[in-house]
């Protein structure tokens, strides 16, 4: 094989195009290519010495959880337990996941070592390591794994019953509200696995040669990622998901839609995200619920910021009835709404790092009414600190569990 000292001009130009092409595969919203996917499933089962099993197609991961719940409650047959057994998934994970990645890495390193010669380290870091790692591994991974995949998984775990009720209808929701439906997650993300598959595919395009078995297993994973979304391999059945109906990102490739769901599936399951922030569905479906009280009762600062943005900053300032207690150009503006035991203190701050459009985000930070340093939520034995004077620096310090003088001293030391 001819030595690769660096990426050619054509290869360097191909890299960002390849990255964008694979991102589009990762968020493809066309109907699943079921024959292509099922053929790849059969190859996967054959690779671990298993017979192919029936495939049940569903419209989203949340319906997959509902399907597993229904299968596990079948009382009239002995096939339920075998259908839900996870031996095949474990075998696939061991053979087509862990060993595949190890084999691909070994093959990649060996091929590059042969092709790059003595300058492997520098060339790999400068050309492949930097270019591929940033453009494919980290960048695609952030969009598909960290943004889309993690959001789906978190939503599945945290809001399964509510999502089922809202998505699948009130009557079905009523019957499910009190049931214990377990969120079914999977190692096999289909099209959202394309971020790591694309890395090795691009290397193959450069001329890297993989061991035959690894190349075949990589092709299996590639075929699945090109044809469907999440899939759940079991001993007696495979449950496979259709692709989403819609996926929306902002310019920084965070899940985002300020006019509706950021992700929507064909069965009606929706995820609402504003610049990556997980927000409640009612902000879009029942905006009349928005009020000053609702804003101040929200405990999540990021969600609260989105709520105020949708409410309108000028309207918020005019209607919240807050007075300025203290203002500091460096630390923000301490505001108070109400008096006595009902007083609500909050700090208005501006993020000094500009957004891509040049704007600066505004935040409302809820603080203790006496600016007592807030305890670490991970430490059950920690209590609120002593009260402090109502100043902006003490307010921002309290959100970090510090007193104002200590926080100011810390900033001075860091600068």
ABEGO torsion letter per residue (X at the ends): XBBBABBBAAAAAAAAAAAAAAAAAAABABBBBAAAAAAAAAAAAAAAGBBBBBBBBBABAAAAAAAAAAAAABAABAAAAAAABAAAAAAAAAAAAAAAAAAAAAAAAAAAAAAAEAAAAAAAAAAAAAAAAAAAAAAAAAAAAAAAAAAAAAAAAAAAAAAAAAAAEAAAAAAAAABBBBBBBBABAEAAAAAAAAAAAAAAAAGBBBBAAAAAAAAAAAAAAAABBBBBBBAABBBBBBBBABBBBBAAGBBBBAAEBABBBAAGBBBBBBGGBBBBAAAAABAAABBAAAAAABABAAAAAAAAAAAEAAAAAAAAGBBBABBBAAAEBBBBBEBEAABBBBBBBBBABBBAAGBBBBBBBBBBAAGBBBBBAABAABBBBBBBBBBAAAAAAAAAGBBAAAAAAAAAAAX
